[in-house]
């Protein structure tokens, strides 16, 4: 499908991990919250953050994703939040502010990016920047999230190819079952993708009716994350030392 290639970079230098997705509403907030929660339960120190989002200038939604993250993992360090109505309104100063917010992190962090991996975050004066560009600017690796549903190859393969084309450093990809799913070819498609890409599959977070980001309900998210996800690559990417 595409040649195996990962940039030569030591992931152990990283203190952050950018969590992006194949499409909007694919489960990135659930992943950030679940991973940070499990890592903290294991004795590590990690913070899940979403400092930036795209929202209308007048909205009643607010930053409910960050509220969900904070409810599951009370913040150890204050976080500045801001939003813009569109990538066209993201100035050079805003782009720098977003990077500065992340660079000020004292603790290792999981950064949820807005939109999908290929969605523009900034598009001003013919200059386009997306999640890959943000990860490169911060010098941190990426984690790709997709929703568990039929036609995994049609959804995921283009995004893996896009990451490859931009020389992105990617820890792996995982899936979130956000609703009861009938995907009879899922295991076969996962096996195919594992054989045709060097970006590893890290598992999936199973569906639970007790998990709701909008309602700020964490339910059994930590248990589902620990049972379904290979945490070792995440720990290595965040350069987390074994707690004593």
C-alpha positions as CSV (number, residue, x, y, z in Angstrom):
1,X,0.0,0.0,0.0
2,X,2.8,2.3,0.9
3,X,6.4,1.7,1.9
4,X,7.4,1.3,5.6
5,X,8.9,4.5,6.9
6,X,9.1,6.2,10.2
7,X,11.3,9.3,10.8
8,X,14.5,8.7,12.7
9,X,13.6,10.4,16.0
10,X,14.0,9.3,19.6
11,X,10.5,9.3,21.0
12,X,12.0,9.1,24.5
13,X,12.8,12.8,24.2
14,X,9.1,13.7,24.1
15,X,7.1,15.0,27.0
16,X,3.9,15.4,25.0
17,X,1.7,13.4,22.7
18,X,-0.7,14.9,20.2
19,X,-3.9,13.0,19.9
20,X,-5.6,13.4,16.5
21,X,-8.3,11.6,14.6
22,X,-9.5,10.3,11.3
23,X,-12.6,12.5,11.5
24,X,-14.4,14.8,14.0
25,X,-16.2,13.1,16.9
26,X,-14.2,9.9,16.5
27,X,-13.4,9.6,20.3
28,X,-10.3,11.7,20.8
29,X,-11.5,13.2,24.1
30,X,-12.4,9.7,25.4
31,X,-8.9,8.5,24.5
32,X,-7.1,11.5,26.1
33,X,-9.2,11.1,29.3
34,X,-8.8,7.3,29.5
35,X,-5.1,7.3,28.9
36,X,-4.3,10.1,31.3
37,X,-6.6,8.5,33.9
38,X,-5.0,5.1,33.7
39,X,-1.5,6.5,33.7
40,X,-2.2,8.5,36.8
41,X,-3.8,5.5,38.5
42,X,-0.6,3.6,37.8
43,X,1.4,6.2,39.6
44,X,2.6,8.3,36.6
45,X,1.9,12.0,36.2
46,X,0.2,13.0,33.0
47,X,-2.3,15.7,32.1
48,X,-4.9,15.6,29.3
49,X,-5.5,19.0,27.6
50,X,-7.5,20.6,24.9
51,X,-6.4,24.2,25.0
52,X,-7.8,25.2,21.6
53,X,-11.0,24.5,19.7
54,X,-13.1,25.9,16.9
55,X,-16.4,27.3,18.1
56,X,-18.8,30.1,17.0
57,X,-18.0,33.5,18.6
58,X,-21.3,33.2,20.5
59,X,-21.8,29.7,21.9
60,X,-23.4,28.0,24.9
61,X,-21.3,24.8,24.5
62,X,-18.1,26.1,26.1
63,X,-15.2,23.8,26.6
64,X,-17.0,20.7,27.7
65,X,-14.2,18.5,26.4
66,X,-11.7,20.1,28.8
67,X,-14.4,19.9,31.6
68,X,-14.6,16.1,30.9
69,X,-10.9,15.8,31.0
70,X,-10.6,17.8,34.2
71,X,-13.4,15.8,35.9
72,X,-11.6,12.5,35.3
73,X,-8.2,13.9,36.0
74,X,-8.1,17.0,38.2
75,X,-5.6,19.4,36.6
76,X,-2.2,19.6,38.3
77,X,-1.4,22.7,36.4
78,X,-3.7,25.6,35.2
79,X,-4.5,25.6,31.5
80,X,-5.3,28.6,29.3
81,X,-8.2,28.0,26.9
82,X,-9.1,29.8,23.8
83,X,-11.1,29.3,20.6
84,X,-11.6,30.7,17.1
85,X,-14.6,30.6,14.8
86,X,-12.5,29.1,11.9
87,X,-8.9,28.5,10.7
88,X,-9.2,31.7,8.7
89,X,-9.3,33.6,12.1
90,X,-6.2,31.9,13.5
91,X,-3.5,34.5,13.4
92,X,0.2,34.0,13.6
93,X,0.0,35.2,17.2
94,X,-2.7,32.7,18.0
95,X,-0.7,29.9,16.5
96,X,2.3,30.9,18.6
97,X,0.1,31.2,21.7
98,X,-1.2,27.6,21.2
99,X,2.4,26.4,21.1
100,X,3.4,28.4,24.1
101,X,0.5,26.9,26.1
102,X,1.8,23.5,25.4
103,X,5.5,24.3,26.0
104,X,4.6,25.7,29.5
105,X,3.4,22.2,30.6
106,X,5.3,21.0,33.6
107,X,4.0,17.5,33.4
108,X,3.8,15.2,30.4
109,X,0.6,15.9,28.5
110,X,-1.8,14.4,26.0
111,X,-2.9,17.2,23.6
112,X,-6.2,16.8,21.9
113,X,-6.2,18.6,18.5
114,X,-9.3,20.0,16.9
115,X,-10.9,18.2,13.9
116,X,-9.1,15.4,12.0
117,X,-5.4,14.9,11.2
118,X,-5.8,16.7,7.9
119,X,-8.1,19.5,9.1
120,X,-6.5,22.9,8.8
121,X,-5.9,24.6,12.2
122,X,-4.5,27.7,10.6
123,X,-5.1,29.0,7.1
124,X,-4.0,32.6,6.8
125,X,-2.2,34.3,3.9
126,X,-2.0,31.1,1.9
127,X,-0.2,29.4,4.8
128,X,-1.9,26.2,5.9
129,X,-1.1,24.3,9.2
130,X,-2.7,21.2,10.5
131,X,-2.2,18.7,13.4
132,X,1.0,17.3,11.9
133,X,2.5,20.8,11.6
134,X,1.6,21.5,15.2
135,X,3.2,18.2,16.4
136,X,6.3,19.0,14.5
137,X,6.5,22.6,15.9
138,X,6.2,21.1,19.4
139,X,8.6,18.3,18.6
140,X,6.2,15.6,19.9
141,X,4.8,12.4,18.4
142,X,1.2,11.7,17.4
143,X,-1.5,9.2,18.2
144,X,-4.2,8.6,15.7
145,X,-7.8,7.7,16.8
146,X,-10.6,6.3,14.7
147,X,-14.1,5.3,15.5
148,X,-14.8,1.5,15.4
149,X,-17.2,1.1,12.6
150,X,-17.5,-0.8,9.2
151,X,-15.0,-0.1,6.4
152,X,-12.0,0.5,8.6
153,X,-9.7,0.4,5.6
154,X,-11.6,3.1,3.8
155,X,-11.5,5.3,6.8
156,X,-8.1,4.7,8.3
157,X,-5.8,3.9,5.3
158,X,-6.0,7.4,3.7
159,X,-5.1,9.0,7.1
160,X,-2.2,6.7,7.6
161,X,-1.0,7.5,4.1
162,X,-1.4,11.2,4.8
163,X,0.7,10.9,8.0
164,X,3.3,9.0,6.0
165,X,3.4,11.6,3.2
166,X,4.1,14.3,5.8
167,X,6.9,12.4,7.6
168,X,4.9,12.4,10.8
169,X,6.2,10.6,13.9
170,X,3.3,8.4,15.0
171,X,3.2,6.2,18.1
172,X,0.3,4.1,16.8
173,X,-3.4,4.1,16.2
174,X,-6.4,2.9,18.2
175,X,-10.1,2.7,18.0
176,X,-13.0,3.9,20.1
177,X,-16.4,2.1,20.0
178,X,-18.6,5.1,20.6
179,X,-21.8,3.1,20.0
180,X,-22.8,-0.6,19.7
181,X,-21.1,-1.6,16.4
182,X,-21.6,-4.4,13.9
183,X,-18.4,-4.6,12.0
184,X,-18.0,-8.2,10.9
185,X,-14.8,-7.6,9.0
186,X,-13.1,-5.5,11.7
187,X,-10.5,-8.1,12.8
188,X,-9.6,-9.0,9.2
189,X,-9.2,-5.3,8.3
190,X,-7.1,-4.6,11.4
191,X,-4.9,-7.6,10.4
192,X,-4.5,-6.3,6.9
193,X,-3.6,-2.8,8.0
194,X,-1.0,-4.1,10.5
195,X,0.7,-5.9,7.7
196,X,0.7,-2.9,5.3
197,X,1.8,-0.1,7.6
198,X,4.6,0.3,10.2
199,X,2.2,2.4,12.4
200,X,1.2,-0.1,15.1
201,X,-2.3,-0.9,16.2
202,X,-2.6,-0.3,20.0
203,X,-6.1,-1.7,20.6
204,X,-9.6,-0.3,21.3
205,X,-11.7,1.3,24.0
206,X,-15.0,-0.7,24.1
207,X,-18.4,0.8,24.1
208,X,-20.1,1.6,27.4
209,X,-23.5,3.4,27.8
210,X,-22.1,4.9,31.0
211,X,-19.4,7.0,29.2
212,X,-20.6,10.4,27.8
213,X,-18.3,13.4,27.2
214,X,-21.3,15.7,26.8
215,X,-22.8,14.6,30.1
216,X,-19.4,14.5,31.8
217,X,-19.9,10.9,32.7
218,X,-16.8,8.8,32.9
219,X,-18.5,5.5,33.7
220,X,-16.1,2.6,33.3
221,X,-13.7,4.4,31.0
222,X,-10.6,3.7,33.0
223,X,-11.3,-0.1,33.1
224,X,-12.1,-0.2,29.4
225,X,-8.9,1.7,28.5
226,X,-6.7,-0.5,30.7
227,X,-8.2,-3.7,29.3
228,X,-8.2,-2.6,25.7
229,X,-5.2,-0.5,25.0
230,X,-1.4,-1.3,24.9
231,X,-0.1,1.4,27.3
232,X,3.6,0.7,26.9
233,X,4.1,2.7,23.7
234,X,2.2,5.6,25.3
235,X,4.4,5.5,28.4
236,X,7.5,5.4,26.2
237,X,6.3,8.3,24.0
238,X,5.7,10.5,27.1
239,X,9.0,9.5,28.6
240,X,7.3,8.4,31.8
241,X,9.6,6.9,34.4
242,X,8.5,3.8,36.3
243,X,7.1,5.1,39.6
244,X,8.6,3.9,42.8
